[in-house]
């Protein structure tokens, strides 16, 4: 067995992803398998089984010292308890961190997945060396991690960064959070697909869009992005509209926090220059000129791996004293 010290990152969603990272932040292995979504108990039991199997399989590389775990919900600090998990099975009655730690005999850091992704981009990605930035992840949901003054900002109980639940209209669709009018109901991956379907049904001028043929099967957000890049009129209209709402909301953050960088990541942003350009255009139009000129808007450098790599690096820093018990960097 190698003496290399390793750190395990886990990113929970509808599938569970793992990354094994060394002390220098180098990724040695990535893993993925479907999550067990039948119930909260099944979700946690499946997670424990997958993590233990990953630890055993990594023994030929080195020794895992700690585990970082990111999930798409609200994690209370410093109690490390999950208090809301809107898009997955309910685990609020389970002490997830304690069960993982007991099952593996390793220290566990639990955090929101967007905070973990922001941490990954900060330590070894697009935000490396920056002191004030926001990372925004666009996927099934929308979340954010905020760094100001070289500290990951968590708010009073650890719930800061719920960018997808900023309100963009007084009405709007009901959101998974229980409210309505949230940005997530417009700009998340599933809602980009929903809006595309609605446009295809309501506007006959788009009958020749390649997306109309895709409707015969399973239309995905990736289909919309690919069609937009290829120049399809409908797909570009949908992403430009998405960029309007995202850019407007980002402009509010730029004006409020005077950040120096916005990093856009998550599956929706994969190879999505059309949306990036629309966001930059609208943010420039809406933000204070001096504030916008001192802020860059870029795509993630770590892509879909930002969250799982960031979780591993959080685990590394936690046991070396660079991440305190409340989860602050």
N, C-alpha and C positions, 0 to 999 in steps of 0.2 A: 504493500500500500504506500502511496506517495504521502509525504508530509505536508503537501500543499494545503493551506487553509482556504476553505471555500465557504460560500454563503449562498443560501437557497432563496430565490425569489419566487413567489406564487402570486398569480393574477387570476382572481376568480371572476367568471362571467358565465355565460351559457356553455362555454367550455373553460376548462382550467388549464392555465399555462404555467410552466416552470422554467426558471433559468438558474444555472449554476455558474457563479461568478467568483473569481479569485480576488485577492486583496487589492490588485491593481485595476479592478473593474473589467478585466477580460472575461468574456463569456466562453465557457467550456462546453456547455450543453444546453439545449432547449428541448422542452417536452410539451405535449398537449394531448388532452383527452376530453371527451364530453363530461360535463358536470352532471351530477345526480340531482334532478330537479323535482323529484316526486314529493319531497317534504324537506323541511329544514334539517331534520335528523338525518335523512339520507344524504343531503348535501354535505353535511359536516363529516359523516362517516366515510363517504367517498373521497372527500378531500384528505382526510387522515390517511386512508389507504394509499392514495396516490403519492402523498408526500413521503410516507415511509418507504414505499417502493423506489422512489427517486433517490432517497438517501442511500439505500442499499446499492443501487446501480451506480452511484457516484463514487463508491469506495475505491475503485481503481484509479480515480483521478486524484483524490485527496480526502480530507476530512471536513465535513460541513460543521461549522461552528455556531451558526444561528440562522433563523428563518425570518424573512420579511414577507408579509402577506397583505396584498391590496384587494379591496372589494368595492363594488359599485354602490355604496351606501354611506350612511352617517356612522362614524366611529367616535364614540365619546372619549375624550382624554381628560385626565390621565387614567381613567378606569379601564380603557382598552376594550370596552363593550360595544357591540353592534346595536344601534338603537333604531335603525331604519334600513331596509334593503328592498327598495320599491319594485325592482324588475326581476327578482329571483325569489326563491322560497324563503319563508320567514325564519330567521335564525335568532331573533331578538331574545328568545328565552334560553339561548345556549351561550355559554361562555366560550366562544370560539378560540380565542387566544390561549386560554387555560387548557382546553382539550388538546390543542395542537402541541403545546409545550409539554403536557403530561405524556402524550403518546410518543413524542420524539426525544424527550429528555434534553431539549434544546431551548434556548431563549427565543421568544417570538415577538416580533414587532408587528402590530396590526394597524392598518391605515386605510383611508379612502384611496381608491385606485388612481384618481387624478393627482392626488398629492404624491403618490409613489412615482407616477410618470413625470411629474414636474421635477421631482428629486433626481430622477435618472437623467433628464435633459440638463439639469443644473450641474451635476457632477461630471458628466461625460458626454453631453450632447450639445444641442443648439444654444443652450443658455450657459454653457461653461464660462465661468469668470464674470458673469453678470450679477448685479446686486438687487435689481428691482425688475421683476418680470411676472407675467402670467402665462401659464401653460393651459391650453384649452383642448380637451379631447372630445371628438365628435364620433359617436358610434351609435349603439342602440339607445344610449342616453347621452347627455352632455354634461361634462364636469370640468372643474378647473382646480389648479393648484397655484397659489400666489406666494411669491417670494418678495419681501421688501426688507431693505436694510440687511440683506444677507441672512434673513430668517424666514423659514417656512411659516406662513401665517395661518393660524387655526381658529382664531376667535375664542370666545369665552369657554366653549365646551368642546371645541374641535370640529365644528360643523361648517367652518368657512369654506368658500369656494364653489358653492352650488350655482354655478354660472347658468346652467340649463334651466334653472327655475326662476331666473329674472323674468319679470312680467313685461311682455311686449304689446299686450292689448288688454283692454278692460273685459273683453268677452273671451272668445277663442274656445278651443277644445279642452275637454277635461284631461288633465295630465295624470301620469302614474303616481305623482306625489300627492294627489287628492285635490289640488287646486286647478285653476284654469288660466289660460293666457300665457303659459310659460314658453320661453324660447324653444325648449325641447319639443314642443308640439308642432313646430315648424321645421326646425333645422336638424333634428336627429336623422340617422339613416332610415329607420322605418317610416318617418314622416315625409322624407324626401320621396320615397317610393309611393306613399299614399297620395301626395299631391300630384305626382306624375300620373297615377292611375285616374285621379279625378279629372285632370286636364284632358287626358285621352278620351274619357267618356263624354266630357262636356263640350269639347271643341273639335268639330269634324275636320278642321283644317290640318290637324295633326295625323290624319289617318294613314299617311305614307311615312310617318316616322318609323325607324327600325324598332323603336320601343313598343309600337303597336303589335308587332309580331312577337316580341318578348312577352307581352301580356298573355299569350296563349299558354305559356308555361309559368315559371316563377320569376317575376320581375324583381331585380335586386338593385340596391344602391350602386353597386359596381357597374351594372348595366347602364345606369343613368350617367355615371361619370365617364365611362368609355364612349358612350354616344356623344356626350358633350365635347370631349376631346376630338372626336372625329368630325365635329361640326354640325351635329344634328340640332335643328332649330328649337325643338321642344326641350331637349335635355339642357341646352344652354340657357333657355328661359327659366327653367326650374332652378338651376344652380345660381343664376344671376339673382333671382328672387331670394334664394337662400342666403346669398352673400349680402343682400341688402339688410336683412334682419340681423345677421351675424355682425356685419360691419357697424351697424347702428349701435348694437349692444356693446361691441368692443370700444367704439368711440366714447361711450359713457364711462367705461373703465379707464380709458386713457385720460379723460378729463378729470376723473375722480382721484386717481392714484398717481398720475404722472409717471407711469412705468416706462422703462427704456426698451422693452422687448415684449412681443406677443408671439408665442410659439403655438402653432396649430397642429394637432396630431390626431390620432385615432383612425379607424378604418375609413371613415368618410373622406379624409384628406389624402388617402393613398393615391399618388399620381394625379392629384386634382388641382392643377394649375388654374383651371377655369374658375373654381370657387375661390382660390387664393386671390386671384386678380379682382374678383368682384368684391371680396371683403376689404381689400386694401383701398379700392376705389371709394366704397361707401364710408369707411372709417375716415379717410382723408376729407371727405365732404362734410362729415358730421362733427369731427373733433376740433377743438381749438387748434389753430394753425401751429403755434409754437410747441404745443404738447405733442401733436402728431409728428412734427419734424424731428423731435428728439426720440421717437419710438420706431423700431423696426417691427414688421410683421412677417414671420417666416414659417416655413414648414418644419416639423419635427425632424431631427437628425436620426433619432433612434426608431422612428416609425412605430409599427405595432408592438415592438418589443420594449418601448419606453417604460411601461408600467411594471413589467416583470423584472427588467434590469434594475429599475429604480427601487423596487421592493428589496432586491438582493443587496443593493448598496446601502439602503436604510438598515438592513440587518447587520451589515459590516460595521457601519458607523455607530450603531447602538452599543455594540459590545466594546468598541474602542473609545467611547466617551465623546464622539463627535455629534451624537444625537441624544439629547437628554431624555429623562424618563417620561416627560410630557410629549415627546415626539418633536421637539423643536430642534432645528439644525443650528 
